[in-house]
Amino acid sequence: MEGRYRGYAGETLLIDLGSRQVSTYPWTDLERELYLGGKIMAAKIMHDIVDPEVEPFSPENPLVVTTGPLTGSGAPSSSRFNISTLSPLTNLLTSSNCGGNFGFHLKKAGFDGVIITGKSPEPVWIEIDDGKVVFHDAGELWGKTTGETQEALPKNAGKMVIGPAGENLVLYASIVSQERVAGRAGVGAVMGSKNLKAVTARGSRRMVLYDEEKAKEIFKEWVKALRGHPLTGVQLPQLGSAGLVAPMQYNKILATRNFARGRFDEFEAVSGETLREKHLIRNKGCITCPIQCGRVVEVDGKEVKGPELETLGLLGPNLENSNLELILEWNYLLDELGMDTISAGSTVGFAMELNEKGLWDNGLAFGEVDNLADVFRQIACREGIGDLLADGTKRLSERFGGREFAIHSKGLELSAYEPRRSVGMGLGYATSNRGGCHLNGGYLVLLEGLALNIDPLTTNSKAALTILFQNIMEAVSAGGSCLFTCYLAMPAFMLEDANAWTTRWINRALTRHGHLMGAVAKMPGWMMPFHFPGLWHTQALTAVTGMKMTFGRFKEIGERGYNLERMFNAKRGVTAADDALPKRLTDDLQDPEVPGSRVPLDDLKKEYYKLRGWDFNGLPKKEKLRKLGLAGVD
Amino acid sequence: MIEVRIYGPLRERLGTGSLEVEASRAGSVGELLAVVSEVTGAASLSELRKASVFVNGTNIVDLRLFRTALLPGDEVVLLSPSGGG
């Protein structure tokens, strides 16, 4: 329903695929104030309409697609949309975020979100066109790749589609929009379980902003800041996220050989620099994004999306593969099949080690990768060994053993950062609500060697910093912005001079004053009534929506979202025992000569729970929920 | 010889990803950077001193910064700050 806040389309669609009934879902101004949009809005909807006993492939499991108020507002890097559902991989609430164009066009069509429940008896695709919803037979689209499917759908519409992997319920199947992917935790499999092949959206609605003149002024300055920053204006446009390969190698965090090591001797062959020098045709980016982090490369004579860091890492060093041409091919293939490159690479890496240790005779071996394209096709079709690989690392470890080196948390495979030399990232992986995700985990590796250089092995301040980053990134995502926009909060003067005494002093201070960081993490929102330098989101949200957004309020919205997701998962049985990493990462030293080169997870978790206001079992205390306006969600 | 490897935007700036410097010309990291600046002619010494520098895998902020001694066969890496996701 339309309310007093601008920047929102005003309506959220509710579609039942079983009965083909279409209605709107009530969403009030108070809920906009408390949950903003995106993944937090979706968490609240999931909390309100999903019974804790529902199974991920049940028709009762909704696919909740949401945007943020900045989506489509003209704010830079804000074409994002979010998909939340019960993950078949983790059996918990998941959220997967995507660039592409669907979110932008959904708002043009008049909707902030669309909730899809039920199951169609036959393959179907949904057309949302200027407020109207039409169901189409998808019989002829079923079996097509994501590219073929998008090609067959109406032009000039935003699209989200699945490929064969989603149709065949691969537990880490993705949803694709243009060349961007909602990759993680199997949202594409849930879409496939509903016999839903695609959703398109288009419309002519113009978004009304609260203070259009002020908003334009802020956007202009924001773009200027993004273009002038060392990360968003130089590194990401030049090298994309692939530019992280070399820094990860030298910081010893480049996951290699199923996370047995943090360095790969042949890393140069799969680095962002080699990608740029040998394969880059041009940059590409999402709508309204000045960063242009995407790579365009050539595969089989066709211009396609190049790999990002995670794909390079998990299909390269993690498999002991230095053949970049193969990674380009697989990246394209996996997107076409509609499958997460992170989980696919990690699962195959685990299977290689199972084979090596004699636990599963599957024919896969590190460094022997010529036939992996066939393996990926087998996974997408659930044929041969692909049928087992399609269930992911956790289930393979339950069947064949090797739990101590099964690289996942809560069932979700870890990203390409080896956390034994970045213990804050290790804590983030373990506590992330959606499982082993670097972004939902707070991405502390950014401070632990990549952009800043705080001590990567100390536990000091890591819990506090993790909480701060998790909460802020949660809010940024809910607003509709790309997480890369957060980088502006990294002071340019520190990035531009890694060796200056001021840089070294701040790096040291961040971990030497843990109590101060803890106090900041716990500080209530009303005590921070200002805009934080570099976090333009709060100024933009104020101008776009009319809410008086401050850093404190923004951080509190993120904290509310994080706690709400945690409570949802708690009802599905999550406790402190699930905030875990495999023993390889917590017990085995990465370097026997460096005593601290493991993740001291128990110590980190204790401090984390205390600062979060959670009990020893990792559950939010009633008082914490009450303060966040979440009384009753337990 | 001392092997110098360069990554990130700095590689684009200097126009090369690697070069070798005679150990006799570079007894310390500071001296090495002066040689790199002179040889490439693309960045001033003060600019190069702002990069993240690793000597045999260890960041010079954990060694003796620009006074870190170099020996024949050492590997020196210049990196730029990075972010991704």
Interface residues (C-beta under 8 A of the other chain):
Chain A: P230 L231 T232 V234 Q235 L236 Q238 L239 G240 S241 A242 G243 L244 A246 P247 Y250 K252 S271 E273 E308 L309 H438 L439 Y443 L446 L450 A451 L452 N453 L483 F484 Y487 M490 L495 E496 D497 A498 N499 A500 R504 N507
Chain B: Y7 G8 P9 R11 E12 G17 R49 K50 A51 S52 V53 F54 G57 N59 I60 V61 L65 F66 V77 L79 S80 P81 S82 G83 G84 G85
